[in-house]
Amino acid sequence: MKFETAKTAGFCFGVNRAVKILEEKLDEGRLVCTLGPIIHNPQVIEELESRGAKIIDSPSDTPEGYEVVIRAHGVTKQVINELEENGIPYTDATCPYVIKIHKIIKENSREDNIVLIAGDESHPEVCGFRSHCRGASFVFANENRLSEILYENNNFSNKEIIIVAQTTFSVKEWKKCRKILEKLCTNSISFDTICKATQNRQDEAELLSKRNDVMLVIGGHFSSNTVKLKNVCEKNCKTYLIERPEEIYSLNLEGSEKIGITAGASTPARIIKEVEVIMTENFNDTKITKETQDQELFLAAVDSIDDTSDNPNVVGIVVGIAPNEIQVDIGRKYAGFIPVEEYSNDPTADPSKELKIGDELNLIIMKTNDNEGTMKLSKRLYDRRASWSNIVAAKENDEIVEAVVAEAVRGGVICYPMGARVFIPASQTGLAKDEDLAQLVKQSVKLRLIDLDEQKKRVVGSIRAVLREERKAATEAFWADIAEGQEFTGTVKSLTNYGAFVDLGGVDGMVHISELSWKRIKHPSEVVNVGDTVKVFVKALDAEKRKISLGYKRIEDNPWEILKRDYPVGSVVTAKVVGLTTFGAFATIIDGIDGLIHISQIADRHIASPKEVLSIGEEVTVKITEIDFDKKRVSLSIRALIEPAADEAVEEATEEVAEEVIEEAAEEAGE
């Protein structure tokens, strides 16, 4: 069996651009949501959601603190207006080819002419087109519907007609419709708006389907261009549309010598590559893979098992461990040995570390040599036979199994739960597409078995499925227990102009900028940074919208509480002048609290302006004369510290004068 892949398969320019914009924002740690799925590919969507991207249906669903990315299909102008009117930040990732069609319609549509659109009436791209039409518009999916529209509206002949097509419209169908329009609508202006990538992909798919026995079309079942590719191919040969690479195992490809592969514009290259890997490993006779060799050896070994006894199974006791074999006593006249390659299905297993003299092993007799008096045995085959029933049961019961990742291979990783070889595609590892699969090697993982072929003894697993379930369970448990006032230690995930988002352990909450500090700040970065570990408490909850408002500043750090405790009225403090006005000066008493020194309280004499005595940045000694905690006002005085000194001087002078008068009076009386 041979296969070939279309050169034009996979992401088109517009889709690749939109996904890249979204991924870059996620890489920066920003909170992002999309209006509808960014592309029609469930695997890509699952991966993006696992990284924090959310899908919303309308601008009003935008979570607090999130920005919106408009997908490649584009949206209606009403949606754009709603985003802008509500001040919701957004990035327009609409495909440039779609934007070009918006522009064509805006420039040519008038109230007195007609716009005809070739495409799917319910498709978001077409909905966007129609929102820019100033007059009447009609949508047709094929030549029959076009004929009906022209028949039902015989007044078209008196009006100018503008004709455009959805970017992924069938090229063949478009040509048929154009002939009808050219014949019946001589007053029409037609624009060729089908994306060239779509046209090339459909042309190549048609050629492949004509020279192959079977076509595999990879892409989402709800992707318009993918469905059209399937329609193109199935006219020439048997065609399967698959969303996930592992679906190949369930297809009937028996008797097919040549298989063609193509993919829709929403299918990433890595998924196409996974399909190629599976095809190469499982169906391509021209390339014998490690797994194919292992399978053939297994079947051959089972066929050649020594059946001199009724039971080929034996129990051996380890009597020696050498680099190339394990010697065992099987209670017979033969010396038993297990070649090191027959010890385990796991290539990383090391018998010298796992075994000791006296251990009992369950084995299968592979070959008996009467001349040498030896018996070749296999623990690997016994384990493989015994493990298969356990694997089948685990799949049927949808159990979670645990294993250590043994190796990274092209397109995924391999592990051996219960002794059976399980392939985990890269898309099912839970890692981002650009991450190195080797980091999973020797790591213990939990997985579900998502596909199993009993005939070929092949199993496909998914780590991501378990991770997704654990995240969901953790989220539900979190929301079941959380309450207002509850304290958490979290990690600052991202910052915006209006606050900081904190990861509380898989669930995010937001600390508004006003809750970060008791003093006024311009940006959250003045208090916290991304990656900081912070203690927060729940201020408010919205369980329905899954929103959490967090508090960060503590009541004991409230400067007004500190003032009440440590600086009562009458206290003398050193304050720093931070502002001058015509009626006085403002001075900082403690961080976060400024008091007013009224112009009348600056000096013990009349001054025309505070600038005559004070300057910004100067430190002065002041007395707290009044505190209004309700209005958050503090009155200060410099003069209050000057006047008492002046009064004492007058009093002393008065006493001196009195003494002199008394002395003079005494002298006169003596005379």
TORGU-279433 format. One record per residue (C-alpha): residue in three letters; chain; x, y, z. Coordinates in steps of 0.001 Angstrom, whole numbers, always signed. Last residue first. Layout:
// residues N
residuo|cadena|x|y|z
ALA|A|X|Y|Z
...
//
This chain:
// residues 671
residuo|cadena|x|y|z
GLU|A|+12677|+106639|+102307
GLY|A|+11820|+103061|+102970
ALA|A|+8469|+103372|+101150
GLU|A|+10213|+104686|+98014
GLU|A|+12601|+101723|+98006
ALA|A|+9771|+99244|+98365
ALA|A|+7855|+100766|+95430
GLU|A|+10941|+100568|+93205
GLU|A|+11438|+96896|+94092
ILE|A|+7787|+96084|+93372
VAL|A|+7947|+97846|+89969
GLU|A|+11105|+95955|+89037
GLU|A|+9540|+92630|+89970
ALA|A|+6490|+93364|+87841
VAL|A|+8663|+94257|+84823
GLU|A|+10510|+90912|+85113
GLU|A|+7231|+88974|+85407
THR|A|+5861|+90679|+82289
ALA|A|+8986|+89796|+80292
GLU|A|+8689|+86135|+81313
GLU|A|+5039|+86066|+80259
VAL|A|+5836|+87712|+76921
ALA|A|+8558|+85113|+76227
GLU|A|+6232|+82253|+77179
ASP|A|+3587|+83546|+74767
ALA|A|+6105|+83581|+71830
ALA|A|+7077|+79951|+72442
PRO|A|+3432|+78893|+72528
GLU|A|+2840|+80757|+69218
ILE|A|+5525|+78926|+67150
LEU|A|+4310|+75308|+67406
ALA|A|+753|+76264|+66621
ARG|A|+2106|+78316|+63705
ILE|A|+3269|+75179|+61909
SER|A|-247|+73776|+61753
LEU|A|-1888|+70720|+60222
SER|A|-5468|+69806|+59364
VAL|A|-6245|+66247|+58228
ARG|A|-9119|+65246|+55931
LYS|A|-10538|+61810|+55058
LYS|A|-14130|+63052|+54941
ASP|A|-15297|+60466|+57455
PHE|A|-11969|+60368|+59306
ASP|A|-11979|+64127|+59976
ILE|A|-8699|+64826|+61828
GLU|A|-7805|+68181|+63495
THR|A|-4774|+70010|+64931
ILE|A|-1931|+67695|+63903
LYS|A|+1187|+69742|+64719
VAL|A|+3869|+70359|+62145
THR|A|+7635|+70100|+61785
VAL|A|+8698|+70791|+58206
GLU|A|+10477|+68868|+55450
GLU|A|+10905|+70700|+52155
GLY|A|+10132|+68782|+48956
ILE|A|+7972|+71556|+47524
SER|A|+8898|+74976|+48943
LEU|A|+7662|+76898|+51983
VAL|A|+7855|+80451|+53401
GLU|A|+7080|+82949|+50660
LYS|A|+5619|+80160|+48516
PRO|A|+2715|+79865|+50979
SER|A|+1408|+83169|+49540
ALA|A|+471|+86605|+50862
ILE|A|+1930|+86072|+54342
HIS|A|+687|+87555|+57646
ARG|A|+2811|+86685|+60649
ASP|A|+3187|+83718|+62972
ALA|A|+3739|+81471|+59942
ILE|A|+2128|+78532|+58129
GLN|A|-1155|+78298|+60020
SER|A|-3011|+81152|+58258
ILE|A|-2019|+79683|+54879
HIS|A|-3743|+76448|+55896
ILE|A|-1404|+73494|+56379
LEU|A|-3381|+70670|+54746
GLY|A|-2615|+67001|+55453
ASP|A|-1524|+64238|+53086
ILE|A|-2047|+60558|+53798
GLY|A|-829|+57606|+51695
ASP|A|+2674|+57232|+53141
ILE|A|+2675|+59095|+56434
ILE|A|+2351|+62834|+57167
THR|A|+2663|+64057|+53591
ALA|A|+2301|+67843|+53305
PHE|A|-192|+69985|+51417
ALA|A|+301|+73752|+51514
GLY|A|-2086|+76666|+51850
PHE|A|-4807|+78828|+50319
THR|A|-3093|+79868|+47094
THR|A|-1851|+76317|+46540
LEU|A|+1406|+74445|+47194
GLY|A|+1956|+70699|+46999
VAL|A|+4201|+67919|+48337
VAL|A|+5625|+69447|+51516
LYS|A|+7124|+66655|+53623
ALA|A|+5934|+66175|+57192
THR|A|+7756|+65779|+60507
VAL|A|+5318|+65072|+63301
VAL|A|+3830|+66669|+66439
SER|A|+769|+64857|+67730
GLY|A|-2066|+67014|+69066
VAL|A|-4794|+64991|+67387
PRO|A|-3826|+61302|+67450
TYR|A|-953|+59896|+65368
ASP|A|-212|+56217|+66074
ARG|A|-3540|+54381|+66120
LYS|A|-5770|+56729|+64138
LEU|A|-2978|+57424|+61638
ILE|A|-2296|+53693|+61195
GLU|A|-5990|+53119|+60581
TRP|A|-5985|+55958|+58068
PRO|A|-2899|+54455|+56395
ASN|A|-4796|+51209|+55739
ASP|A|-2119|+48515|+56152
GLU|A|-4123|+46756|+58873
ILE|A|-7077|+46657|+56502
ARG|A|-5048|+44653|+53987
LYS|A|-4547|+45434|+50277
TYR|A|-4990|+42481|+47942
GLY|A|-8692|+41970|+47330
LEU|A|-10075|+39676|+44668
SER|A|-13084|+39746|+42366
ILE|A|-13940|+36300|+41001
LYS|A|-15908|+35661|+37823
ARG|A|-17415|+32314|+36803
LYS|A|-20317|+33956|+34957
GLU|A|-22880|+31995|+36980
ALA|A|-20711|+31790|+40089
ASP|A|-20319|+35576|+40321
LEU|A|-18187|+36094|+43416
ALA|A|-17029|+39104|+45473
LYS|A|-14159|+40148|+47747
VAL|A|-12177|+36898|+47775
PHE|A|-8810|+37241|+49502
VAL|A|-5286|+37625|+48177
LYS|A|-1763|+36578|+49150
VAL|A|+728|+37006|+46332
THR|A|+3394|+34967|+44525
ASP|A|+4858|+37131|+41765
GLY|A|+5088|+35625|+38263
VAL|A|+3849|+38729|+36457
ASN|A|+4704|+41794|+38553
VAL|A|+3081|+43469|+41561
VAL|A|+2804|+46941|+43166
GLU|A|+3906|+49577|+40650
SER|A|+3162|+47020|+37924
PRO|A|-553|+47520|+38686
HIS|A|-460|+50895|+36849
LYS|A|-1153|+54535|+37752
ILE|A|-1197|+54150|+41522
ARG|A|-3198|+55966|+44197
LYS|A|-2357|+54949|+47743
TRP|A|-4106|+52197|+49630
SER|A|-2737|+49718|+47098
LEU|A|-3856|+46789|+44974
GLU|A|-7599|+47102|+45449
SER|A|-8012|+50211|+43270
ILE|A|-6153|+48426|+40467
HIS|A|-8807|+45711|+40502
VAL|A|-7559|+42300|+41657
MET|A|-8891|+39712|+39223
GLY|A|-9463|+36000|+39717
ASP|A|-8240|+33049|+37680
VAL|A|-8941|+29343|+38192
GLY|A|-6328|+26616|+37704
GLY|A|-4750|+27087|+41115
LEU|A|-5591|+30614|+42243
ASP|A|-4037|+32196|+39159
VAL|A|-4112|+35976|+39692
PHE|A|-5125|+38575|+37142
ALA|A|-3937|+42117|+37920
GLY|A|-5862|+45337|+37390
TYR|A|-7149|+48191|+35247
ASN|A|-4258|+48849|+32904
THR|A|-3762|+45112|+32454
LEU|A|-1433|+42640|+34135
SER|A|-1049|+38884|+33732
LYS|A|-685|+35638|+35664
VAL|A|+162|+36838|+39173
THR|A|+506|+33638|+41185
GLY|A|-1781|+32687|+44054
THR|A|-1922|+32262|+47808
PHE|A|-5575|+32256|+48739
GLU|A|-7843|+33688|+51434
GLN|A|-11590|+33154|+51708
GLY|A|-13578|+36319|+52472
GLU|A|-16330|+35419|+50046
ALA|A|-16611|+31673|+49521
ILE|A|-14991|+28990|+47376
ASP|A|-15849|+25349|+48069
ALA|A|-18078|+24276|+45160
TRP|A|-16314|+26614|+42753
PHE|A|-12963|+24960|+43479
ALA|A|-14399|+21471|+43245
GLU|A|-15833|+22297|+39805
THR|A|-12503|+23723|+38670
ALA|A|-10566|+20736|+40002
ALA|A|-12932|+18356|+38227
LYS|A|-12563|+20268|+34954
ARG|A|-8791|+20409|+35265
GLU|A|-8654|+16698|+36075
GLU|A|-10874|+15848|+33109
ARG|A|-8715|+17926|+30736
LEU|A|-5541|+16341|+32110
VAL|A|-7051|+12889|+31600
ALA|A|-7970|+13590|+27977
ARG|A|-4560|+15202|+27399
ILE|A|-2713|+12020|+28314
SER|A|-4357|+10180|+25425
GLY|A|-3766|+6608|+24301
VAL|A|-3659|+4613|+21066
VAL|A|-3436|+812|+21158
ARG|A|-2327|-1752|+18564
LYS|A|-2747|-5496|+18865
LYS|A|-3259|-5900|+15131
GLN|A|-6528|-7815|+15453
GLU|A|-7523|-6184|+18722
ASP|A|-7239|-2638|+17344
LEU|A|-7732|-177|+20211
ASP|A|-8474|+3559|+20278
ILE|A|-8920|+6103|+23061
LEU|A|-7063|+4418|+25930
ARG|A|-7011|+7001|+28718
LEU|A|-3827|+8299|+30238
LYS|A|-1966|+9054|+33469
VAL|A|+1730|+9837|+33264
SER|A|+4989|+8901|+35014
GLN|A|+7892|+10737|+33355
LYS|A|+10834|+8716|+32009
VAL|A|+10473|+10493|+28627
LEU|A|+8037|+13401|+28814
GLN|A|+10707|+16051|+28129
ALA|A|+11523|+14231|+24885
LEU|A|+8282|+15512|+23360
ASP|A|+9892|+18939|+22875
GLU|A|+7307|+21718|+22878
ASP|A|+6267|+23383|+19616
LYS|A|+2750|+21903|+19501
ALA|A|+1974|+22653|+23131
LEU|A|+2107|+19614|+25399
GLY|A|-968|+17697|+26595
THR|A|+313|+14470|+25074
GLN|A|-2721|+13914|+22828
SER|A|-1628|+16131|+19910
ALA|A|+1768|+14427|+19935
PRO|A|+96|+11059|+19386
ILE|A|+291|+8586|+22313
PHE|A|+1226|+5058|+21194
VAL|A|+606|+2256|+23706
ARG|A|+2707|-912|+23951
ALA|A|+1264|-3362|+26459
GLY|A|+3123|-4336|+29655
MET|A|+426|-3197|+32074
PRO|A|+975|+345|+30780
TYR|A|+3869|+384|+28287
CYS|A|+4620|+3884|+26972
ILE|A|+5421|+5373|+23590
VAL|A|+5543|+9036|+22526
GLY|A|+4277|+11063|+19559
GLY|A|+4674|+12019|+15900
ARG|A|+8141|+10636|+15324
VAL|A|+9142|+8778|+18439
ALA|A|+9698|+9792|+22064
GLU|A|+10550|+6920|+24398
ALA|A|+9545|+5012|+27520
VAL|A|+6871|+7234|+29035
VAL|A|+6122|+5712|+32446
ALA|A|+2635|+4303|+32870
GLU|A|-687|+4860|+34568
VAL|A|-4154|+3815|+33431
ILE|A|-7458|+5709|+33586
GLU|A|-10360|+3379|+32982
ASP|A|-12948|+3649|+30204
ASN|A|-14395|+279|+31265
GLU|A|-14061|-1153|+27747
LYS|A|-10592|+355|+27309
ALA|A|-9375|-942|+30690
ALA|A|-10816|-4388|+29926
VAL|A|-9017|-4508|+26578
ILE|A|-5762|-3442|+28257
ASN|A|-6132|-6099|+30950
SER|A|-6816|-8776|+28334
TRP|A|-3737|-7604|+26432
SER|A|-1458|-7677|+29464
ALA|A|-1268|-11463|+29795
ARG|A|-179|-12039|+26208
ARG|A|+2301|-9179|+26324
ASP|A|+3667|-10231|+29700
TYR|A|+4195|-13793|+28466
LEU|A|+5804|-12531|+25279
ARG|A|+8193|-10267|+27185
LYS|A|+9126|-12951|+29735
SER|A|+10544|-15066|+26951
LEU|A|+12377|-18381|+27175
LYS|A|+15033|-20230|+25181
MET|A|+15570|-23762|+26519
THR|A|+18973|-25370|+26678
GLY|A|+20245|-28958|+26599
GLU|A|+22791|-28192|+23881
ASN|A|+21673|-30989|+21576
ASP|A|+18055|-30834|+22754
ASN|A|+17688|-27133|+21892
THR|A|+14171|-26028|+22905
LYS|A|+12613|-22812|+21601
MET|A|+10183|-20121|+22739
ILE|A|+8966|-21427|+26110
ILE|A|+6846|-18697|+27731
LEU|A|+7754|-17205|+31098
ASN|A|+6372|-16151|+34486
LEU|A|+9324|-15034|+36630
GLU|A|+10302|-15902|+40210
ASP|A|+13100|-13920|+41884
GLY|A|+15813|-15995|+43607
ILE|A|+18792|-13918|+42463
LYS|A|+17803|-10284|+42006
LEU|A|+15930|-8448|+39302
GLU|A|+15012|-4828|+38513
LYS|A|+18446|-3237|+38371
SER|A|+20239|-5906|+36309
PRO|A|+16989|-6486|+34385
ASP|A|+17044|-2909|+32989
ALA|A|+13764|-1801|+31366
THR|A|+14159|+1113|+28953
PRO|A|+13035|-912|+25923
ASP|A|+9690|-1664|+27648
ASN|A|+8298|-4855|+26161
SER|A|+10431|-6724|+28672
TYR|A|+12915|-9596|+29107
GLU|A|+13024|-10933|+25564
GLU|A|+15679|-8432|+24431
VAL|A|+17856|-9570|+27349
PRO|A|+17779|-13144|+26061
ILE|A|+16041|-15324|+28685
PHE|A|+17833|-18571|+29578
GLY|A|+16725|-21983|+30826
ALA|A|+19078|-24895|+31322
TYR|A|+17146|-28020|+30371
LYS|A|+16671|-31014|+32652
ARG|A|+13582|-29390|+34102
GLY|A|+12746|-27348|+37196
ILE|A|+12684|-24001|+35334
ASP|A|+15963|-22645|+36757
VAL|A|+16716|-19286|+35202
GLN|A|+19694|-17566|+33562
ILE|A|+19119|-13942|+32429
GLU|A|+20796|-12794|+29215
ASN|A|+23073|-10286|+27456
PRO|A|+24629|-8361|+30349
ALA|A|+24460|-11398|+32670
ILE|A|+22058|-12156|+35514
GLY|A|+22134|-15584|+37195
VAL|A|+19914|-17985|+39129
VAL|A|+16524|-16357|+38525
ILE|A|+13725|-18820|+39253
GLY|A|+11589|-19731|+36246
VAL|A|+7861|-20432|+36058
VAL|A|+6659|-22073|+32858
ASN|A|+4013|-21433|+30189
PRO|A|+4112|-23602|+27058
ASN|A|+1464|-25904|+28613
ASP|A|+640|-29234|+27025
SER|A|+4305|-30000|+26598
THR|A|+6263|-30469|+23420
ASP|A|+4512|-27300|+22191
ASP|A|+7633|-25218|+21706
ILE|A|+6530|-21755|+20678
SER|A|+7149|-21163|+16959
ASP|A|+3767|-19581|+16168
VAL|A|+4021|-17267|+19178
ALA|A|+7480|-16223|+18082
ALA|A|+6314|-15470|+14568
LEU|A|+3441|-13360|+15863
PHE|A|+5755|-11433|+18193
LEU|A|+8475|-11044|+15578
GLU|A|+5943|-9667|+13118
GLN|A|+4600|-7197|+15690
ASP|A|+8088|-6022|+16664
GLN|A|+9015|-5559|+13019
THR|A|+5865|-3525|+12396
GLU|A|+6563|-1445|+15510
LYS|A|+10142|-716|+14432
THR|A|+8928|+309|+10983
ILE|A|+9039|-1567|+7679
LYS|A|+8668|+912|+4834
THR|A|+7423|-217|+1429
ASP|A|+4517|-2079|+3026
ASN|A|+2837|+1207|+4080
PHE|A|-209|+466|+6204
ASN|A|+616|+648|+9896
GLU|A|+3763|+2623|+10578
THR|A|+3690|+4700|+7402
MET|A|-29|+5419|+7576
ILE|A|+236|+6280|+11275
VAL|A|+3161|+8607|+10597
GLU|A|+1386|+10231|+7647
VAL|A|-1688|+10870|+9800
GLU|A|+533|+12406|+12479
LYS|A|+2109|+14656|+9829
ILE|A|-1301|+15914|+8736
ILE|A|-2022|+16688|+12390
ARG|A|+1306|+18557|+12677
ALA|A|+569|+20606|+9538
PRO|A|-2483|+22262|+11078
THR|A|-5961|+21614|+9599
SER|A|-8208|+24658|+9160
ALA|A|-7573|+25060|+5412
GLY|A|-8810|+21542|+4789
ALA|A|-6609|+18496|+4340
THR|A|-5481|+16102|+1625
ILE|A|-4320|+12496|+1609
GLY|A|-4370|+10027|-1296
ILE|A|-4307|+6255|-850
LYS|A|-3015|+3671|-3313
GLU|A|-3235|-118|-2956
SER|A|-6607|-304|-1245
GLY|A|-7684|-3916|-721
GLU|A|-8432|-3402|+2965
LEU|A|-8696|+280|+3909
ASN|A|-11770|-109|+6118
LEU|A|-11438|+2779|+8554
SER|A|-11466|+2392|+12356
TYR|A|-7701|+2711|+12763
ILE|A|-7688|+5900|+10684
GLU|A|-9740|+7638|+13383
GLU|A|-6471|+7933|+15355
PRO|A|-5426|+10879|+13161
ARG|A|-8352|+13056|+14324
GLU|A|-10965|+14921|+12290
ILE|A|-11503|+12351|+9540
LEU|A|-13387|+12659|+6244
TYR|A|-13267|+9400|+4262
THR|A|-13490|+9132|+468
LYS|A|-14051|+6209|-1928
CYS|A|-13171|+7426|-5401
ASN|A|-13942|+9956|-8148
LYS|A|-17047|+11861|-7058
GLU|A|-15942|+11353|-3462
CYS|A|-13006|+13708|-3982
VAL|A|-14795|+16970|-4800
ASN|A|-17443|+16465|-2108
LYS|A|-14725|+15722|+462
LEU|A|-12914|+18910|-511
LYS|A|-16194|+20831|-131
VAL|A|-16593|+19435|+3393
THR|A|-13082|+20630|+4237
ASN|A|-13746|+24123|+2816
SER|A|-16891|+24552|+4925
SER|A|-15388|+23275|+8183
PHE|A|-18099|+21746|+10360
HIS|A|-16786|+18175|+10114
GLY|A|-13345|+19504|+10966
GLY|A|-10379|+18461|+8883
ILE|A|-8449|+15656|+7201
VAL|A|-9674|+14289|+3850
LEU|A|-8467|+10723|+3277
MET|A|-8921|+9596|-317
VAL|A|-9128|+5962|-1467
ASP|A|-8221|+4100|-4657
ASN|A|-5923|+6827|-5963
ARG|A|-5401|+8390|-9417
LYS|A|-8666|+10292|-9818
SER|A|-8856|+11351|-6172
LEU|A|-5408|+12914|-6397
LEU|A|-6355|+15031|-9433
GLU|A|-9560|+16245|-7755
ALA|A|-7708|+17058|-4547
GLU|A|-5170|+19103|-6549
ASP|A|-7915|+21210|-8120
GLN|A|-9711|+21657|-4781
ARG|A|-6528|+22804|-3017
ASN|A|-5623|+25157|-5862
GLN|A|-9085|+26762|-5789
THR|A|-9044|+27120|-2019
ALA|A|-5552|+28660|-2106
LYS|A|-6755|+31015|-4857
CYS|A|-9477|+32289|-2540
ILE|A|-12772|+32657|-4382
THR|A|-13408|+36381|-4862
ASP|A|-13748|+36718|-8653
PHE|A|-15962|+39802|-8848
SER|A|-19004|+39922|-11150
ILE|A|-20741|+43105|-12298
SER|A|-24247|+42411|-13568
ASN|A|-26352|+44211|-16182
THR|A|-26317|+41256|-18566
CYS|A|-28020|+39140|-15940
LEU|A|-29618|+36164|-17693
LYS|A|-26783|+34735|-19829
GLU|A|-23773|+35945|-17872
LEU|A|-25508|+34948|-14645
ILE|A|-26295|+31431|-15854
LYS|A|-22712|+30894|-17073
ARG|A|-21332|+32276|-13806
CYS|A|-23390|+29764|-11847
LYS|A|-21765|+26816|-13610
LYS|A|-18277|+28279|-13077
TRP|A|-19026|+28855|-9404
GLU|A|-20152|+25263|-8956
LYS|A|-16823|+24012|-10313
VAL|A|-14831|+26397|-8090
SER|A|-16768|+25348|-4999
PHE|A|-17059|+28318|-2612
THR|A|-14241|+28696|-64
THR|A|-13787|+32480|-367
GLN|A|-17559|+33066|-416
ALA|A|-18509|+34475|-3791
VAL|A|-19317|+37944|-5136
ILE|A|-21891|+39317|-7607
ILE|A|-23121|+42927|-7855
ILE|A|-26351|+43383|-9828
GLU|A|-27558|+46649|-11426
LYS|A|-31314|+46825|-11597
ASN|A|-33989|+46568|-14276
SER|A|-33312|+42934|-15144
PHE|A|-33577|+42044|-11460
ASN|A|-37315|+42742|-11623
ASN|A|-37983|+39054|-12347
ASN|A|-37309|+38159|-8724
GLU|A|-38700|+34651|-8176
TYR|A|-37112|+33333|-11379
LEU|A|-33699|+34832|-10608
ILE|A|-33777|+33444|-7081
GLU|A|-34866|+29998|-8285
SER|A|-32104|+29890|-10900
LEU|A|-29545|+30744|-8223
ARG|A|-30889|+27965|-6006
ASN|A|-30444|+25460|-8814
GLU|A|-26968|+26752|-9715
ASN|A|-25662|+26148|-6199
ALA|A|-25359|+27643|-2698
PHE|A|-27224|+30897|-3424
VAL|A|-27399|+33989|-1212
PHE|A|-29502|+37101|-1866
SER|A|-28974|+40761|-978
ALA|A|-31227|+43826|-1046
GLY|A|-29772|+47288|-433
ARG|A|-26939|+48786|+1623
CYS|A|-25019|+45505|+1804
HIS|A|-22273|+45608|+4442
SER|A|-24025|+43226|+6851
ARG|A|-24500|+40796|+3976
PHE|A|-20775|+40135|+3669
GLY|A|-20394|+39413|+7395
CYS|A|-23245|+36917|+7286
VAL|A|-21433|+35274|+4354
GLU|A|-18264|+34809|+6437
PRO|A|-20293|+33623|+9431
HIS|A|-21777|+30769|+7329
SER|A|-25563|+30556|+7542
GLU|A|-26218|+31486|+3892
ASP|A|-23557|+29114|+2555
GLY|A|-22006|+30594|-571
ALA|A|-22422|+32529|-3783
ILE|A|-23519|+36057|-2891
LEU|A|-25798|+38189|-5063
VAL|A|-25909|+41922|-4236
ILE|A|-28748|+43970|-5755
ASN|A|-28938|+47688|-6631
ASP|A|-31083|+50652|-5537
GLU|A|-29911|+50966|-1934
ARG|A|-26286|+50852|-3030
SER|A|-23517|+48231|-2921
ASN|A|-20337|+48950|-4887
GLU|A|-17822|+50406|-2415
LYS|A|-19115|+48621|+670
ILE|A|-19444|+45327|-1221
ILE|A|-15902|+45445|-2626
LYS|A|-14510|+46472|+787
HIS|A|-16156|+43565|+2565
ILE|A|-14769|+41299|-195
LYS|A|-11237|+42603|+459
ILE|A|-11709|+42001|+4178
VAL|A|-12429|+38345|+3359
TYR|A|-9197|+38071|+1351
PRO|A|-7315|+39786|+4210
CYS|A|-8509|+37031|+6581
THR|A|-10122|+38539|+9682
ALA|A|-7698|+38685|+12627
ASP|A|-9218|+41915|+13992
THR|A|-7816|+42486|+17467
TYR|A|-10199|+43591|+20201
PRO|A|-10448|+45747|+23324
ILE|A|-14048|+46096|+24580
GLY|A|-14979|+49764|+24940
ASN|A|-18705|+49047|+24895
GLU|A|-19362|+51139|+21781
GLU|A|-16290|+49668|+20070
LEU|A|-17271|+46038|+20585
GLU|A|-20897|+46726|+19638
ASN|A|-19856|+48510|+16434
ILE|A|-17618|+45596|+15432
VAL|A|-20521|+43187|+16040
GLN|A|-22844|+45339|+13912
LYS|A|-20242|+45304|+11115
THR|A|-20743|+41565|+10880
VAL|A|-17893|+39213|+11740
GLY|A|-14734|+37873|+10098
HIS|A|-14062|+34357|+8842
ALA|A|-10456|+34577|+10087
ARG|A|-11496|+34944|+13733
ILE|A|-11961|+38188|+15652
VAL|A|-9734|+38200|+18733
VAL|A|-11387|+39667|+21824
GLU|A|-9671|+41033|+24922
TYR|A|-10343|+39735|+28402
GLY|A|-10321|+41666|+31693
GLU|A|-13969|+41012|+32492
PRO|A|-15320|+38111|+30472
THR|A|-16706|+38925|+26984
ASP|A|-20241|+37513|+26778
SER|A|-21696|+40885|+25667
PRO|A|-19423|+40744|+22611
SER|A|-21308|+37676|+21329
ASP|A|-20934|+33888|+21160
ILE|A|-17814|+33472|+23289
ILE|A|-14911|+31020|+23062
LYS|A|-12175|+31149|+25708
ALA|A|-8405|+30912|+25337
GLY|A|-6626|+29692|+28485
ARG|A|-3905|+27347|+27234
SER|A|-6221|+24326|+27469
GLU|A|-8682|+26281|+25332
LEU|A|-6017|+26681|+22624
GLU|A|-5329|+22931|+22625
GLU|A|-9012|+22043|+22527
ILE|A|-9567|+24486|+19643
VAL|A|-6648|+23029|+17679
GLN|A|-8047|+19531|+18147
PRO|A|-11610|+20561|+17302
ASN|A|-10717|+22195|+13949
HIS|A|-13147|+24748|+12533
ILE|A|-11006|+27829|+13181
ILE|A|-10973|+30663|+15763
PRO|A|-14089|+29065|+17291
GLY|A|-16839|+31680|+17861
LEU|A|-16028|+35247|+18800
THR|A|-12646|+34553|+20345
CYS|A|-11385|+35077|+23898
VAL|A|-8050|+36275|+25247
LEU|A|-6467|+36931|+28614
ARG|A|-2818|+37828|+27989
GLY|A|+84|+35668|+29133
GLU|A|+2411|+36820|+26347
ASP|A|+2348|+33303|+24865
LEU|A|-1455|+33538|+24828
LYS|A|-1235|+36731|+22759
GLU|A|+1213|+35091|+20354
GLU|A|-1084|+32058|+20037
LEU|A|-4061|+34234|+19065
ILE|A|-2156|+36136|+16374
LYS|A|-662|+32866|+15062
VAL|A|-4102|+31265|+14830
ALA|A|-5436|+34209|+12800
ARG|A|-2431|+34305|+10442
ASN|A|-2496|+30543|+9834
VAL|A|-6211|+30753|+9046
GLY|A|-5711|+33573|+6538
PHE|A|-2678|+32056|+4815
CYS|A|-4212|+28594|+4371
PHE|A|-3496|+25849|+6862
GLY|A|-3322|+22323|+5509
ALA|A|-3000|+20485|+2208
THR|A|-1555|+22274|-844
LYS|A|+1173|+19695|-1509
ALA|A|-1368|+16878|-1401
THR|A|-145|+13781|+419
GLU|A|+691|+10474|-1215
PHE|A|+65|+6910|-59
LYS|A|+1307|+3447|-920
MET|A|+0|+0|+0
//
